[in-house]
Amino acid sequence: MPAGQTSTNGWGATRTPGTGAVTAVHASYNVTTAPNGSVGIGCRASRTGDSRPPTACTHNGTACTAG
């Protein structure tokens, strides 16, 4: 997350840390994803400045949509 942004709560994953380069780990109920399936995760965030969306996202090392 850009400087000044903090993840305050979320769903579908556990996030660490709450700011900077954040890692999201699956929740217990979405451990397995079917081939060509999808998993929805999200978070609420607060900011004190920069309001840009995240700039990169990967899933198991493969690029995915961020923002």
DSSP file (Angstrom, degrees, kcal/mol; ACC not computed):
  #  RESIDUE AA STRUCTURE BP1 BP2  ACC     N-H-->O    O-->H-N    N-H-->O    O-->H-N    TCO  KAPPA ALPHA  PHI   PSI    X-CA   Y-CA   Z-CA
    1    1 A M              0   0    0      0, 0.0    19,-0.3     0, 0.0     3,-0.1   0.000 360.0 360.0 360.0 143.4    0.0    0.0    0.0
    2    2 A P    >   -     0   0    0      0, 0.0     3,-1.8     0, 0.0    18,-0.3  -0.183 360.0 -74.4 -60.0 158.2    1.3    3.5   -0.7
    3    3 A A  T 3  S+     0   0    0      1,-0.2    47,-0.6    16,-0.1    45,-0.1  -0.221 120.4  28.5 -53.4 138.7    2.7    5.5    2.2
    4    4 A G  T 3  S+     0   0    0      1,-0.3    44,-1.3    45,-0.1     2,-0.4   0.364  95.1 111.1  89.9  -4.7    0.1    6.9    4.5
    5    5 A Q  E <   -A   47   0A   0     -3,-1.8    15,-0.4    42,-0.2     2,-0.4  -0.848  43.4-174.0-105.1 140.9   -2.4    4.0    3.9
    6    6 A T  E     -A   46   0A   0     40,-2.5    40,-2.5    -2,-0.4     2,-0.5  -0.999  26.0-127.6-135.5 131.8   -3.3    1.4    6.5
    7    7 A S  E     +A   45   0A   0     11,-3.8    38,-0.3    -2,-0.4     3,-0.1  -0.684  27.4 180.0 -76.3 120.8   -5.4   -1.7    6.2
    8    8 A T  E     -     0   0A   0     36,-2.7     2,-0.3    -2,-0.5    37,-0.2   0.796  59.9 -21.0 -98.4 -31.6   -7.9   -1.4    9.1
    9    9 A N  E     +A   44   0A   0     35,-1.2    35,-3.0     9,-0.1    -1,-0.4  -0.960  64.1 175.7-164.7 169.3  -10.0   -4.6    8.6
   10   10 A G  E     -A   43   0A   0     -2,-0.3     2,-0.3    33,-0.3    33,-0.3  -0.938  18.9-124.9-165.0-175.1  -10.8   -7.2    5.9
   11   11 A W  E    S+A   42   0A   0     31,-2.2    31,-2.0    -2,-0.3    -2,-0.0  -0.988  78.1  26.1-146.9 151.0  -12.4  -10.4    4.7
   12   12 A G  S    S+     0   0    0     -2,-0.3    15,-1.2    29,-0.2     2,-0.3   0.330 116.0  36.7  82.0  -7.3  -11.4  -13.6    3.0
   13   13 A A  E    S-B   26   0B   0     13,-0.2     2,-0.5    29,-0.2    13,-0.2  -0.985  77.3-112.4-164.9 160.3   -7.8  -13.4    4.2
   14   14 A T  E     -B   25   0B   0     11,-2.6    11,-2.5    -2,-0.3     2,-0.4  -0.907  36.6-152.4 -99.2 130.9   -5.5  -12.5    7.0
   15   15 A R  E     -B   24   0B   0     -2,-0.5     9,-0.2     9,-0.2     3,-0.1  -0.873   5.3-146.5-110.3 136.1   -3.3   -9.5    6.2
   16   16 A T  E    S+B   23   0B   0      7,-2.2     7,-3.3    -2,-0.4     2,-0.1  -0.983  71.0  13.0-145.7 144.3    0.2   -8.7    7.5
   17   17 A P  S    S-     0   0    0      0, 0.0     6,-0.2     0, 0.0    -1,-0.1   0.813  74.8-132.7 -71.2-170.9    1.5   -6.1    8.1
   18   18 A G  S    S+     0   0    0     -2,-0.1   -11,-3.8     4,-0.1     2,-0.3   0.490  84.8  29.9 -85.1  -3.1   -1.3   -3.5    8.0
   19   19 A T  S    S+     0   0    0    -13,-0.2     2,-0.2     2,-0.1   -13,-0.1  -0.952 103.7  19.8-149.0 165.3    0.7   -1.1    5.8
   20   20 A G  S    S+     0   0    0    -15,-0.4     2,-1.0   -19,-0.3     0, 0.0  -0.504 121.0   6.9  75.1-142.9    3.4   -1.1    3.1
   21   21 A A  S    S-     0   0    0     -2,-0.2     2,-0.4     2,-0.0    -2,-0.1  -0.657  84.9-161.8 -75.6 105.3    3.9   -4.4    1.2
   22   22 A V        -     0   0    0     -2,-1.0     2,-0.5    -4,-0.1    -4,-0.1  -0.740  10.1-153.2 -97.1 135.6    1.0   -6.4    2.6
   23   23 A T  E     -B   16   0B   0     -7,-3.3    -7,-2.2    -2,-0.4     2,-0.5  -0.929   7.3-159.2-106.5 129.5    0.7  -10.2    2.4
   24   24 A A  E     -B   15   0B   0     -2,-0.5     2,-0.4    -9,-0.2    -9,-0.2  -0.939   4.4-164.6-110.0 128.6   -2.8  -11.8    2.4
   25   25 A V  E     -B   14   0B   0    -11,-2.5   -11,-2.6    -2,-0.5    -2,-0.0  -0.942  32.3 -97.4-114.8 133.5   -3.1  -15.5    3.4
   26   26 A H  E     -B   13   0B   0     -2,-0.4   -13,-0.2   -13,-0.2     2,-0.1   0.052  36.0-115.7 -46.5 150.2   -6.3  -17.4    2.7
   27   27 A A    >   -     0   0    0    -15,-1.2     3,-1.7   -14,-0.1    -1,-0.1  -0.452  33.7-101.3 -80.5 163.8   -9.0  -17.8    5.3
   28   28 A S  G >  S+     0   0    0      1,-0.3     3,-0.6     2,-0.1    -1,-0.1   0.765 120.6  54.5 -60.6 -25.7   -9.7  -21.3    6.6
   29   29 A Y  G 3  S+     0   0    0      1,-0.2    -1,-0.3     2,-0.1     3,-0.1   0.501 110.5  43.2 -90.3  -3.1  -12.9  -21.5    4.4
   30   30 A N  G <   +     0   0    0     -3,-1.7    -1,-0.2     1,-0.1    -2,-0.1  -0.119  69.1 125.8-131.5  40.4  -11.2  -20.7    1.1
   31   31 A V    <   +     0   0    0     -3,-0.6     2,-0.4    -5,-0.1    -5,-0.1   0.883  69.2  53.7 -64.0 -40.4   -8.0  -22.8    1.3
   32   32 A T        -     0   0    0     -3,-0.1     2,-0.5    -6,-0.0    -1,-0.1  -0.842  65.2-167.8-104.9 132.0   -8.6  -24.6   -2.0
   33   33 A T        -     0   0    0     -2,-0.4     3,-0.1     4,-0.1     6,-0.1  -0.977  22.7-127.9-116.2 125.2   -9.3  -22.8   -5.3
   34   34 A A    >   -     0   0    0     -2,-0.5     3,-2.7     4,-0.2     0, 0.0  -0.298  43.6 -79.9 -65.3 152.6  -10.6  -24.8   -8.2
   35   35 A P  T 3  S+     0   0    0      0, 0.0    -1,-0.1     0, 0.0     3,-0.1  -0.309 122.1   7.7 -52.1 134.8   -8.7  -24.6  -11.6
   36   36 A N  T 3  S+     0   0    0      1,-0.2    -2,-0.1    -3,-0.1     2,-0.0   0.621 108.4 128.0  62.2  15.1   -9.9  -21.3  -13.3
   37   37 A G    <   -     0   0    0     -3,-2.7     2,-0.3    -4,-0.0    -1,-0.2  -0.176  48.7-137.0 -85.6-175.0  -11.7  -20.5  -10.1
   38   38 A S        -     0   0    0     -3,-0.1     2,-0.4    -2,-0.0    -4,-0.2  -0.975   7.6-153.8-144.2 158.3  -11.5  -17.3   -8.1
   39   39 A V        -     0   0    0     -2,-0.3     2,-0.5    -6,-0.1    -6,-0.0  -1.000  15.8-143.7-132.0 130.7  -11.3  -16.2   -4.5
   40   40 A G        +     0   0    0     -2,-0.4     2,-0.3     2,-0.0    -2,-0.0  -0.849  25.9 164.9 -99.1 126.6  -12.5  -12.8   -3.3
   41   41 A I        +     0   0    0     -2,-0.5     2,-0.3   -15,-0.0   -29,-0.2  -0.926   5.9 164.2-129.4 159.8  -10.6  -11.0   -0.6
   42   42 A G  E     -A   11   0A   0    -31,-2.0   -31,-2.2    -2,-0.3     2,-0.3  -0.986  15.7-159.7-163.7 170.7  -10.8   -7.4    0.4
   43   43 A C  E     -A   10   0A   0     -2,-0.3     2,-0.4   -33,-0.3   -33,-0.3  -0.989  19.4-126.6-153.8 159.3  -10.0   -4.8    3.0
   44   44 A R  E     -A    9   0A   0    -35,-3.0   -36,-2.7    -2,-0.3   -35,-1.2  -0.862  34.2-172.3-102.9 145.8  -11.0   -1.4    4.3
   45   45 A A  E     -A    7   0A   0     -2,-0.4     2,-0.3   -38,-0.3   -38,-0.2  -0.944  17.3-146.7-138.2 157.3   -8.2    1.1    4.6
   46   46 A S  E     -A    6   0A   0    -40,-2.5   -40,-2.5    -2,-0.3     2,-0.3  -0.843  18.8-161.2-117.4 161.3   -7.6    4.6    6.0
   47   47 A R  E     -A    5   0A   0     -2,-0.3   -42,-0.2   -42,-0.2   -43,-0.1  -0.978  26.5-167.7-143.8 156.0   -5.2    7.2    4.6
   48   48 A T  S    S-     0   0    0    -44,-1.3     2,-0.3    -2,-0.3   -43,-0.1  -0.369  85.1 -25.3-133.5  53.1   -3.4   10.3    5.5
   49   49 A G  S    S+     0   0    0      1,-0.1   -45,-0.1   -45,-0.1     2,-0.1  -0.804 111.5  67.2 149.1-104.7   -2.3   11.4    2.1
   50   50 A D        -     0   0    0    -47,-0.6    -2,-0.2    -2,-0.3    -1,-0.1  -0.317  46.5-178.4 -61.2 125.4   -1.7    9.2   -1.0
   51   51 A S        +     0   0    0     -2,-0.1    -1,-0.1    -4,-0.1   -47,-0.0   0.181  34.6 129.1-113.1  17.0   -5.0    7.7   -2.2
   52   52 A R        -     0   0    0      1,-0.1     3,-0.1   -51,-0.0    15,-0.1  -0.373  61.0-113.5 -67.8 150.4   -3.6    5.6   -5.1
   53   53 A P        -     0   0    0      0, 0.0    -1,-0.1     0, 0.0    13,-0.0  -0.301  52.0 -68.5 -72.8 168.5   -4.7    1.9   -5.2
   54   54 A P        -     0   0    0      0, 0.0    12,-0.1     0, 0.0     3,-0.1  -0.232  42.7-144.2 -54.4 149.7   -2.1   -0.9   -4.7
   55   55 A T  S    S+     0   0    0      1,-0.2     2,-0.3    -3,-0.1    11,-0.1   0.622  72.6  23.4 -97.9 -14.4    0.3   -1.0   -7.6
   56   56 A A        -     0   0    0      9,-0.1     2,-0.3     2,-0.0    -1,-0.2  -0.997  55.2-175.5-152.1 150.6    0.9   -4.8   -7.8
   57   57 A C        -     0   0    0      7,-0.4     7,-2.3    -2,-0.3     2,-0.3  -0.987   4.9-178.1-147.3 135.3   -0.8   -8.0   -6.8
   58   58 A T  E     -C   63   0C   0     -2,-0.3     2,-0.5     5,-0.3     5,-0.2  -0.972  14.5-157.1-132.4 152.6    0.4  -11.7   -7.1
   59   59 A H  E >  S-C   62   0C   0      3,-2.9     3,-1.9    -2,-0.3    -2,-0.0  -0.970  86.5 -21.7-127.1 113.5   -1.3  -15.0   -6.3
   60   60 A N  T 3  S-     0   0    0     -2,-0.5     3,-0.1     1,-0.3    -1,-0.1   0.871 130.9 -49.1  51.1  39.7    1.2  -17.8   -5.6
   61   61 A G  T 3  S+     0   0    0      1,-0.2     2,-0.4     0, 0.0    -1,-0.3   0.378 116.5 113.8  86.3  -3.9    3.8  -15.8   -7.6
   62   62 A T  E <  S-C   59   0C   0     -3,-1.9    -3,-2.9     1,-0.0    -1,-0.2  -0.863  72.0-110.4-103.9 133.5    1.5  -15.1  -10.6
   63   63 A A  E     +C   58   0C   0     -2,-0.4    -5,-0.3    -5,-0.2     2,-0.3  -0.270  42.7 172.3 -60.1 143.2    0.4  -11.5  -11.4
   64   64 A C        -     0   0    0     -7,-2.3    -7,-0.4     0, 0.0     2,-0.3  -0.844  40.9 -65.1-141.4 179.0   -3.3  -10.7  -10.8
   65   65 A T        -     0   0    0     -2,-0.3     2,-0.3    -9,-0.1    -9,-0.1  -0.507  48.0-166.6 -74.4 131.5   -5.5   -7.6  -10.8
   66   66 A A              0   0    0     -2,-0.3    -9,-0.1     1,-0.1    -3,-0.0  -0.883 360.0 360.0-114.1 149.0   -4.8   -5.1   -8.1
   67   67 A G              0   0    0     -2,-0.3    -1,-0.1   -11,-0.1    -2,-0.0   0.422 360.0 360.0 116.4 360.0   -7.0   -2.2   -7.1
